[in-house]
């Protein structure tokens, strides 16, 4: 999962963006880049490799700007190299974009754009997106915002994007469908990121952008609209992340940190929930679905990577303790077949970030078939936490009495 960070405000943007990219390193990436907008100049710097390589590369450059965006890429279209790294310019170099996700119809769009004279310098689907915006703006003689909105109707696939243009020097535009995007709201400044980790040290007021929403930030104001140009009321949430939880805390790698943190993590996840003496387990989010759990025909666990492995352990435990059949599915496989799911199924989606795209798509599929969805993730307010019927996140919740009530029907 690659990363997005952007800033607009009164501070110097570049250091905030680079720090933010470091915070997103845990997601994995192959290259990194920044675009900075200053005095009508739009500069793009990008490099294959670590954020540290990018920092070395731009050390001697003029990076003074109050508006900018940065990206860590995980290649899907085109090999990891400098040219394919984001941000990408449009043909005229007046617009730049960063993008998380995949544009599925990029080949047809690219052919059309090439016929219109657009020149491509990378193998990415993303460069098609930015040229599409430019083409639409040229053809319709419309605002950048309108061109982005129209382009969103043309692309098929998943995206979180941020767009800068030298013709709109005080403006930042972002949109999302299927890839996460969070706006941080400070005093006369705004932050954008794939998750809240780059934002937390500046502000705890955030808005999670929903699918098909477009954000325009200018003149110290944020305007949130649907793809159909209907004004939306932003739902401002308070972040509850701790900064030390998202840093390496003296360990050389995040993996080492996570291994050594396991005892604390287990203790923390039990804290406030397990009342050993009373024989109670408090899981407030699940309370309303208690009977569905008790009467489930089957539990399906969908996850990716390490979360999938955690699911395999959960399968043993759940079958042993609850005597309910459990299946563990790789979310990316699950979503691309036609799985048998019924209203009597419980689907548990596990994701550390709460933003894993395949897991989110898998749970949306299960939801559309009527299953009850339960999410286990580490980030309150994340996409998965919000998309589920009931979620187990790090916040201690009100009481659910355990042992469980009698099943409604005999097994
Ligand atoms: N599909 C885009 C690319 O290959 C974005 C990949 C990403 O999400 O980092 O450049």
Boltz pocket constraint, residues with backbone or C-beta under 6 A from the ligand:
constraints:
  - pocket:
      binder: B
      contacts: [[A, 2], [A, 3], [A, 72], [A, 73], [A, 74], [A, 75], [A, 76], [A, 77], [A, 78], [A, 84], [A, 99], [A, 100], [A, 101], [A, 102], [A, 103], [A, 124], [A, 125], [A, 126]]
      max_distance: 6.0
